[in-house]
Amino acid sequence: MIKTLPDFPWDLLTPYKEQARQHAGGIVDLSVGTPVDPTPEIVRRALVDAADAPGYPATYGTPELRDSVADWLTRRLGVEADPAAVLPVIGTKEAVAWLPTLLGAGPGDTVAFPELAYPTYDVGARLAGATPRAVDGLFSLGPETPKIVWINSPSNPTGKVLPAEHLRKVVAWARERGATVISDECYIELGWDAEPVSVLRPDVCGADHRGLIALHSLSKRSNLAGYRAGFLTGDPALITALLEVRKHAGMIVPAPVQAAMTAAYRDDAHVQEQRERYARRRTVLRRALEAYGFRIDHSEAGLYLWASRDEPCWDTVKALAELGILVAPGDFYGTAGTRHVRVALTATDERIDAAVARLTA
Ligand SMILES: Cc1ncc(COP(=O)(O)O)c(C=O)c1O
């Protein structure tokens, strides 16, 4: 099984990281999207208050957690949510990697995902023994019917937002063919120039969640990547089936993390505060990259600027490493990304300002 997985691409960046570290002002690492701002106090307190946890937690999550999630889905995303159809996961990377397997995909099945995408969709298809298919729109699949179709809006890496009309077409296409749509909505509260829409919004799915799963993470929204916290929701039958297999497999979110998640989903103030931090970083970094000669494509939402100088991405990586700035080459996300780099907004204000000074010197 291990043999079927791609090489871990981040190792290729090591020489450029070394080079960036040589810069007199230190490295500005904008390559990975790992949050750097504090985990909100209310979330930390909830974790600590739940630290005495001698018994096993429920795979299904506490009723309080599922209620807080359902309230959030309705309050923030306009989704008619049922707490019974909420299932916590141990960070969504785990879910992305194992959902095809847990949903019964296997040899002979196709798992489709966007041609520029988070690499774990491909990994998940391979772990299941299914065929991964990176596609530029569903029509390029021809007559083939995939078992699973991944969508990701706002997109990692491009920051592109799929409007409701586009999502409606995907849902209709998949329903005609009996494919399951899994919508990765990890960045949904980070819209800047466009409003991200959930696949479960009634105007997209007709208030019918059958055949649909939405996936949400607290890593970016609430600076909780270190806790490993996310959830799935959607088709009640699929969620029940996933709950059964996850119970057998021991895929359980720890009790203190469930308490922290409950507190995080009950609160919107910390999300607004974090949004303001990212908005400032995005504005200054975007301006500086443009002044340096970059074009920024898409990037309407999410935590990345998808930047190009119309040259091979590794040339851009090298040029920026000479300035002590480390970015991710676009080809990590698919062959359509060979002339872009992904620039993350997840660095402190001090480091972002250092990058801006170097780009505009
Ligand atoms: C599109 C997308 N999905 C899922 C994840 C996984 O996030 P986590 O495992 O922290 O929930 C990431 C992380 O960067 C991502 O970019």
The ligand as a Tripos MOL2 file, in Angstrom:
@<TRIPOS>MOLECULE
LIG
   16    16     1     0     0
SMALL
NO_CHARGES

@<TRIPOS>ATOM
      1 C1         -8.4050   21.9870    1.5930 C.3       1 LIG1
      2 C2         -7.9710   21.3980    2.8730 C.ar      1 LIG1
      3 N1         -8.6730   20.3940    3.3930 N.ar      1 LIG1
      4 C3         -8.3400   19.8350    4.5590 C.ar      1 LIG1
      5 C4         -7.2330   20.2660    5.2630 C.ar      1 LIG1
      6 C5         -6.8870   19.5760    6.5520 C.3       1 LIG1
      7 O1         -7.0170   20.3840    7.6520 O.3       1 LIG1
      8 P1         -7.0970   19.7970    9.1190 P.3       1 LIG1
      9 O2         -6.6160   18.3810    9.0830 O.co2     1 LIG1
     10 O3         -6.2040   20.6490    9.9230 O.co2     1 LIG1
     11 O4         -8.5270   19.8810    9.5230 O.co2     1 LIG1
     12 C6         -6.4580   21.2960    4.7560 C.ar      1 LIG1
     13 C7         -5.2620   21.7500    5.4860 C.2       1 LIG1
     14 O5         -4.5240   22.5820    5.0960 O.2       1 LIG1
     15 C8         -6.8420   21.8830    3.5290 C.ar      1 LIG1
     16 O6         -6.1400   22.8800    2.9860 O.3       1 LIG1
@<TRIPOS>BOND
     1     1     2 1
     2     2     3 ar
     3     2    15 ar
     4     3     4 ar
     5     4     5 ar
     6     5     6 1
     7     5    12 ar
     8     6     7 1
     9     7     8 1
    10     8     9 2
    11     8    10 1
    12     8    11 1
    13    12    13 1
    14    12    15 ar
    15    13    14 2
    16    15    16 1
@<TRIPOS>SUBSTRUCTURE
     1 LIG1         1 GROUP 0 **** ****
